[in-house]
Amino acid sequence: MVTSTRRSSPPLTIIASFLGFLASTVSVVAGGIVLATSGPELAEELRKKDPSMSGSEVDAGVAFAQGVGIAVAAVVALGYLWLAFRLKAGRNWARVVLTLLTVVQVAYLVAEGGGTTLGYVSCGLAVLAVVLSFLPPSNVYIATARRGG
């Protein structure tokens, strides 16, 4: 008797969800790039908020904002990538974490009262990816993966 150790291939709903999370990740990276190149705009905003700031204080504020923003974007992008690959492998916990992160992303956009176009695109892609990850073929795949099939 031959036993199969081969896992079933992910259904199209999981593949599309995976691709949606990858696209959402690309938009996070793009946001980090925009932040990295927006030094003059950030400096102008700082000067508007506090005209008494010296040039070196403005420069330090811009460097800090860019450094923190880029670090956050990198951590989020790497986390999303790792979770997306775990979802593609049929891990339910990854689907749950991605769902929770997407809920936080939606809540942030709503609480912020208006985000950037890139933020809305990223959020929309993540919401679509979550929905796809809970469609019946996805549920069957994840249940099968859980049983080791």
C-alpha positions in Angstrom: 0.0 0.0 0.0 1.4 3.4 -1.0 0.6 6.4 1.2 0.6 9.8 -0.2 2.6 12.5 1.6 1.8 15.1 -1.0 -0.3 17.9 0.2 -3.2 19.1 -1.9 -2.7 22.2 -4.0 -4.2 25.4 -2.7 -7.5 26.3 -4.4 -7.9 29.5 -6.5 -9.5 31.3 -3.6 -6.4 30.8 -1.4 -4.1 31.7 -4.3 -6.1 34.9 -5.0 -6.1 35.7 -1.2 -2.3 35.1 -1.1 -1.9 37.4 -4.1 -4.1 40.0 -2.5 -2.0 40.0 0.6 1.1 40.2 -1.5 -0.3 43.3 -3.3 -1.3 44.8 0.0 2.3 44.3 1.1 3.6 46.0 -2.0 1.5 49.0 -1.1 3.0 49.1 2.4 6.5 49.0 0.8 5.4 51.8 -1.6 4.3 53.8 1.4 7.7 53.4 3.0 9.4 54.5 -0.2 7.1 57.6 -0.4 7.9 58.4 3.3 11.6 58.0 2.6 11.5 60.5 -0.3 9.2 63.0 1.4 11.8 64.8 3.6 11.1 68.3 2.3 7.3 67.9 2.8 7.8 66.6 6.3 10.2 69.5 7.1 7.6 72.0 5.9 4.9 70.4 8.1 7.1 70.5 11.1 7.9 74.2 10.4 4.1 75.0 10.1 3.4 73.2 13.4 6.2 74.9 15.3 7.8 77.9 13.6 10.3 78.3 16.5 12.1 75.1 15.6 15.7 75.4 14.5 16.9 73.9 11.2 18.7 71.2 13.1 15.6 70.4 15.1 13.6 70.1 12.0 16.2 67.9 10.4 16.2 65.6 13.5 12.4 65.5 13.5 12.3 64.5 9.8 15.0 61.9 10.3 13.2 60.4 13.3 9.8 60.3 11.5 11.3 58.7 8.4 13.3 56.2 10.4 10.4 55.1 12.5 8.0 55.0 9.5 10.4 53.0 7.4 11.1 50.6 10.2 7.4 50.1 10.9 6.7 49.6 7.1 9.5 47.0 6.9 8.2 45.0 10.0 4.7 45.1 8.7 5.7 44.1 5.2 7.9 41.2 6.4 5.1 40.1 8.8 2.5 40.2 6.1 4.7 38.2 3.7 5.4 35.5 6.3 1.7 35.3 7.2 0.6 35.2 3.6 2.9 32.3 2.9 1.6 30.5 6.0 -1.9 31.1 4.7 -1.0 29.6 1.4 0.3 26.6 3.2 -3.1 26.1 4.8 -2.4 27.5 8.3 -5.7 28.6 9.9 -3.9 30.6 12.6 -2.3 32.8 9.8 -5.7 33.4 8.3 -7.0 34.5 11.8 -4.0 36.8 12.3 -4.3 38.3 8.8 -8.0 38.9 9.5 -7.3 40.6 12.8 -4.6 42.8 11.2 -7.1 43.7 8.4 -9.7 44.7 11.0 -7.2 46.9 12.7 -6.3 48.5 9.3 -9.9 49.2 8.5 -10.5 50.6 12.0 -7.5 52.9 11.7 -8.7 54.2 8.3 -12.2 54.9 9.8 -10.8 56.5 13.0 -8.3 58.6 11.0 -11.2 60.1 9.0 -9.5 59.8 5.7 -6.4 58.2 4.6 -4.3 58.3 1.5 -5.2 56.6 -1.8 -2.5 54.1 -1.2 -3.9 53.4 2.3 -7.4 52.7 0.9 -6.0 50.5 -1.9 -3.9 48.5 0.6 -6.9 48.1 2.9 -9.3 47.2 0.1 -6.9 44.5 -1.1 -6.5 43.1 2.4 -10.3 43.0 2.9 -10.8 41.2 -0.4 -8.0 38.8 0.5 -9.7 38.0 3.9 -13.0 37.4 2.2 -11.4 35.0 -0.3 -9.6 33.2 2.5 -13.0 32.3 4.1 -14.8 31.1 1.0 -15.9 27.4 1.0 -12.9 26.1 -1.1 -10.5 27.9 1.2 -12.2 26.4 4.3 -12.0 22.9 2.8 -8.3 23.4 2.0 -7.5 24.7 5.5 -9.4 21.9 7.2 -7.6 19.4 5.0 -4.2 20.9 5.8 -5.1 20.9 9.5 -5.8 17.1 9.3 -2.4 16.6 7.6 -4.0 15.8 4.3 
